[in-house]
Amino acid sequence: MALTSTLYTGLSGLSANQTKLNIIGNNIANVNTTAFKASRALFRPQLYVTDAAGAAPDGEFGGTNPSQRGLGVQVGTIQRNFNQGNLETTGVKTDLAIEGEGFFIVNGGGADSYTRDGTFTTNEDSQLVSSRGEYVRGYAIDEDFNILDTQVTNLEIPLRKLTIAKPTESIGMIGNLNTSGVPATAASVLGSDAALLDAGGAAPTGATLLADLRAANDLATPLFADGQVIDLNARRNGAEIDPEGNMNLEVDGAATTLDDLLAFMEVALGINTDADVAAAAPAGFAPGVALAAATAPGDPVGSLRLNVTSNVGVSNSTSILGGLPFGMSETTAAVGESTRTSLNAYDTLGNVIGVEVNAVFEQALPDGGTVWRFWTRSNDTAAAAEYAPGTTGGILGSGTITFDADGNFVSQANNAVTVDRTGTGAEPELTFDLNFSRMTALSGQSSLLNPDPINPVAGFATQTLVDFTISDTGLIEGIFSGNARRPLGQIALAQFDNPEALLDQGGNNFTVGPGSGDPIVAKPTQAGLGRLLAGRLEGSNVDISREFIDMIVTSTGFSAASRVISTGDRLMTELLNLQR
């Protein structure tokens, strides 16, 4: 019986050392596996037989120690080593290594698992996935690119698919307004070359049909015909007012009146007739289009001429080169220091909105300060797309800028600009400010007005996602074609109270084990988690030298256990031979 126990004791040694050799072999096989964690087998005695329990000493006896015989060895535990592996540089931006504690969270088949292997890439749907095709989990973004850190989800990096645009909030203006120029005392005034009468030779009124309007020197020929389209070829300070030809008026012979023509011309020419603008105009130069008595030599009594009075300042000077059945000639030239500029704003879809800004020296103040009036116009507002009675076309508004006697900015009024974007797919209204606070009003310098090139709230046109970076906190930041940057998501990490209790599912993936505790999910560098290194991978933590030494020691133990069995076998053979 004792010899039989010897055989089983030796067998236990073979089994335990064989298990350890398997583990060593697995470690060596994975010496180049990304983020592989080595294991080790720890032995413990299998069983002891107590022949004598021993006795405690007393006054007459010194006592004895227990007498026990071991019956072999068993594998007590297989322990995984989660120490950091060496970090290897790859240069691939989706390769990630964790320096410190934590596991990536990946999801395959609807279930989360945990890995240190950061060999990631993107699939055809722009989702970040592992080398096994599992989704990498993290925090997504809302529509304003804010990180939603309350729940993890699959991450996306939609290169060449995602576009962004930033609507304009404010446009800073820079430059100087020349106070040595003269204040505006006159506006450009145009008068019709023809004196006008109605078909009966009487003075026309606003209610006169265009079809009944005649030149005073030719009462037989109508100036306008039914169905005729009036499309003005007009300039403001030399620049074409309506280059797309959107503003036109079709004559209805039975309905379109002279008042309709006057209202159309005011809108088509971009003349601002707001009450505050009219109140500030020099006497006799109220802006607008009106009829006035014809007083040229030879003009019939009662005949009228059509007069166009532009807004004040040279930069608002208006000329009409065509589009009417009679010529329009300048009768009064504009007077007043002024300047003009064009700038771009952007709606919520990134569409470019061209805006014209004119600034005119309105008045000199008693204390030596100055007031300048500015006008804003745009052909990209909804009302400028097509003329409709009662609308304002491309006219946006007017405001004032005040400077002190030293040319320093003091205040600005009515500087909010609203552009109607109805029908474009963008938000229906774009409102932004013109900020003149960096402007000066100095004498002896030319008037110059420009948008500030360093203006972070001026918005930008549509940009496409072309690149990205991943920071040490796991933040995925998109880089767009115009160099704008936006968060695209943030990689999440998990840690466990006892990571050694995780269950290895193969393929470098672990799942929650009975003793691991629940995952604690947070952002990298938070809650004791390590940081991420992009363009690197964690290598295997197998110590090949130690594994070879352990293999030698373990194979020696295996050989020794086999010797116990062979020796026991010979002794049993000798015992059986005693019968002969």
Phi, psi and omega in degrees: 000319181294322180292326177297318177299324178298319180298316181290328176297314177299322179298321179297324177295319177299314184296315182295315181291328176296317177301317180294323177296324177298318180293317178299316179299320178295319178299313182295321180297332183255023182297337179248015180278131181303127174060020178293141178248121183291156178236163174217149178261131178246128184266158170211156180300145184277311186197147176237139172258126181264111176278324178213133183281347183086169182222149179279148178291152173221195184292337184246356187216135184281350179087162179227152176275159179293155178242112184228145179242126177282147181243033173121189186232155174219160176284113181287315179199155172248112189255134179265142180260110182263021176298154182298135172273168178294146179264130183244131179279129179244331183082357178273120190293340177269356172283130183228139175238144175262121174259101184119203185280155171124165179225144168291150176254123177235154184229122176224133181067021178087359182240140178278143169223175192228139185211156171260355182280111182260031178280087185249161175205181176247144179267187184293341177265014178068017179272144178280122185228160177278176179294343176265002178088008179279148180286135175276133187259148179186200183257130181274184180239157173268187185292345178257014177067029172269139180289129177264096189261026179260347183206138179272150180209178177289141183263147179231146173229084189280068178302137178063007178246324183274132176236151178224160172211152180237118179290150181290134176252323181201146176235117177281141179247141178230160178133193182225146174247123191280109182278355175276355172283174183267146174296159181289117178243352181207151176249160174293128179237129176249142175235147180292141179291335182257137168283146190244140172224168174271180185298337180268004179084009179265167178295130179286156174238177178299335182274356180294132177293142177299328180293342180260004183276138182226154167284140185300334182267006180205079183286352183274340186250119176297139176284329181233144181244154177301130180088352179295140178255123179265117181229105187285136170260094190233156180231148170240113183052037177091346181263138182297132185282317184232074186296335181273350180069032182282330184271107176212159182232123177268129184279123170260111187304335183260358187221327186284125185252174177295325175298322178298319179295317181298316180296319178298316183295322177301316181289313183296329180272355178069035180273120181275118182247021179305154186300318182291327178291315180296323181293328182274351183290149177300151181304132178088000182232042175298127185291145176146184178241126186212170175261140178223154182299135178281122186238006180289152177306132178091352178289131179299148176299132179091349179286156183234157172239151179270123181247136176245117177251114182281174170292155189292162177097147182298324183292345177260005181303134185244142172224144178242116185264346182179177179106348178243157180283007177216156180283159176234118183245149179285126178255338177219132179271148179291146176230133177143129177300133183201168175208162185220147174212163174239146179216164180248133169246170184224135177274187186290346176262001180085008177291139181282134177240112179280132181232131176260133178236124175245133177239133185229139176292108185272314180198153173263133183272156180301330182275006180096352177283175181224153175239129178241139177256138177240149176240144175237138179218153178208137175272003181255009172277153187302323183291342180272355181287333181196137181289135172220134180305139178089354178263172184251006179061228183272005181286125180257315181167186181210148178209185182230155175233133181244137178236155178273184184293339178269004179086010180274146178296137178245308184200167175220148182226145179054044183266003175280132181245127178242127179245126179280117181249022179304135177089000180262349185093343176277174173305139190296336179231132171246119178240130178215163180259146165262120184254110183262012189294342179264005178280157173234162176229083185248146178278159176080001177239146181296150173284125182214129184228122182216153173289144180289121181291337178259089188213093187292346181251016180281354179080177176203162181284176183301131177235149182251141178293120183240345183199175179201163174228158175235122185273176180290344175269005179084004180288124176267113183249122180278142176247123186259168189298337177260018179073009171291150179234139179216143173296140177249347182155179179215129181290136178259151174238158177234147173227163185227150177297325181222082183296337180293345179268003176293150180264124179281120180261009184081163179066024180071014181253143177236153174234167182297132177254169182302329184250008185278335189085165179284152180295139173254109188260132179202178177279149175307144182075359177251155175054036177081004180280155180283181178256160179263144175238112180281148180078015178223159175228148175276130179276177176293145177262019178290128175266099188297325179296315180295323181297321179294320178296314179298326179294320179295313181297318182291320178294326176295317177298322179296316180296319180296319179296322178294327177295322177301318181293315181294323178293316178299323179296317178297320180294322178293324178295317178298321180295319179292330181287348178295342181286337188281000000 
